[in-house]
Amino acid sequence: MPLRVQNVLPRGLAAKSGIRAGERILEVNGSAINDFWDLQYYTSDFDLSLTVLGDDGMIRKVNILRSPGKAVGLEPEPYRFARCHNHCLFCFIDQMPPALREDLYAKDDDYLFSYVFGNYISMTNLTSAEYQRVIDQRISPLYISVHAADPLLRSRLMGYRKEFDIIEKLKWLSEYGIRFHTQVVVVPGWNDGEALTDTILALIQPDLNVLSVGIVPVGLTRHRQHLLPIDLVTADVAERTLDQVDTIKSRLEIHNIYCADELYILAGRAIPESAYYDDFCQIENGIGMMRMMLENFKGKKRTLIKELRKKGKDMVLITGVSAAGAINDLARYIQAKLDPLKVRVSVVQNDFMGRTVTVSGLLTYADIIAQAEVRPDEIALLPGNIFNYEGITLDGYSQIDLKHQWKSDIVLVDYLFEDWDWL
C-alpha cells in the first residue's frame, strides 16, 4: 500500500517542492514505496523523482535534488510491524500480568525492526517477497532467534507447525551476503547440553555469515499459570553452560560466542573483562552490560562524585538483584571518596514479576517504594531503565510520583552509566 505522509518538515526539501501531509508517496525513481524503510532506502539518492498521490486524487511528479547530508524532510505514517505467530514455550510476554501498558504486550517479529532496532526475530513469518527484499535492499545484519539448530526441536520450542530449517535458511541468505547476530535462549532439559553444542557448531560453520552467537538463560516470571512448566537456569546449569561454551571457543579458536551476564552472576563467577565482548555487539541482549557499566563508571566517576559532594548529603544506590554485586563495588568506591558522608545500597526484589526476575529494568514503582526506604536528607541513585521513554514505570507511575513519594534528590542513572539526570 502506498506510504501516507504524516508530516512534512517545515523548510525541508519536500515542503519546498509542494508535498503536503496526508498525501501518499507512490514511487521514488520508479520503485514502489510501501513503508518507512522503502522511503529511507530510495531517497538516499540525490536526483529524486517522486510520484505523489494528492488529496484531490490526482497523481503528479515531484522532482527533488538532494545534497549530501540533507534529508528530504518527510515523516511517514506509523509503521505497522509484523506480529509474532509463534507460541514459544518461554515467551516472556505470555508471562506478563494483565492491565499493564498496552505496548508491553506487543509481540513483534518484524525483519525491518530487527535491522533497525536490533530486535530478534524467528524468520518463520517471512514471505518469499520479503526474503527477496532483504537480499535486494541489503537489509543486513539481521538479529535471529535460533534457540535450536535441529528443526524439530526448534519447532517444539517455538510452537510452530510448519517445516522450517533455520540453518538452511541462514545458509541461503549468507550466499547473498546477508549477515546475522544470533541468540540461543537456554531452556533446561530442552536445548541445553548436547543440543546446545550442536546448535553452536551449526551456527559457526564457515558458510554462514554469523557475526555473533549470544547464549542467554530463559527468563521466568511468577505469572505462568496454564503454561507448560519450565525449569529455571540454576547455578549448576549456568556453570555447565559457561564451561561448555568456553570449551568450544578454546577448541575451535573462535571468539564470537558470548554468554549473558546473568549466567556469570548465577554461577558466582566474575564478569569477564572488556576484551571478551569484542565490540559489545550483543549488549542489548544483556551480554556485556555489567562490564560496560563498570568501564563507563571509571570514565564518569570524577564528574559524578564532584556533583554529589556539592550536595553534601548521604546517598543510597537502588538496584535490582542481578547488579547488586557490581553496585556494591561502586558504592564502596564512592563512600571512600565522599567520607564522612554515608553511602549505602538498597537491593529491591521483584515481587511484581516474581523473584526469579532480577534485572533492574523490570522493577516496578510499587516494589521500589515498598522495599527501598529513602530519607529526605539522602540522595537516591536509581537505574533510569525502570522508566520507559515517556518516564513511566511498568505499573504506570511517573518520575514525578517517585519524587513526591520520597521528597528527596533523585539521580536517574543510565543503565550503562553513560549519563545521569537529576530530578
Secondary structure, 3 states (H helix, E strand, C coil): CCEEEEEECCCCHHHHCCCCCCCEEEEECCEECCCHHHHHHHCCCCEEEEEEECCCCCEEEEEEECCCCCCCCEEECCCCCCECCCCCCCCCHHHCCCCCCHHHHCCECCHHHHHHHCCCECCCCCCHHHHHHHHHCCCCCEEEECCCCCHHHHHHHHCCCCCCCHHHHHHHHHCCCCCEEEEEEECCCCCCHHHHHHHHHHHCCCCCCEEEEEEEECCCCCCCCCCCCCCCCCHHHHHHHHHHHHHHHHHHCCCCEEECHHHHHHHCCCCCCHHHHCCCCCHHHCCCHHHHHHHHHHHHHHHHHHHHHHHCCEEEEEECCCCHHHHHHHHHHHHHHHCCCCEEEEECCCCCCCCCCCCHHHCCHHHHHHHCCCCCCEEEEEEHHHCCCCCECCCCCEHHHHHHHHCCEEEEECCCCCCEEEC
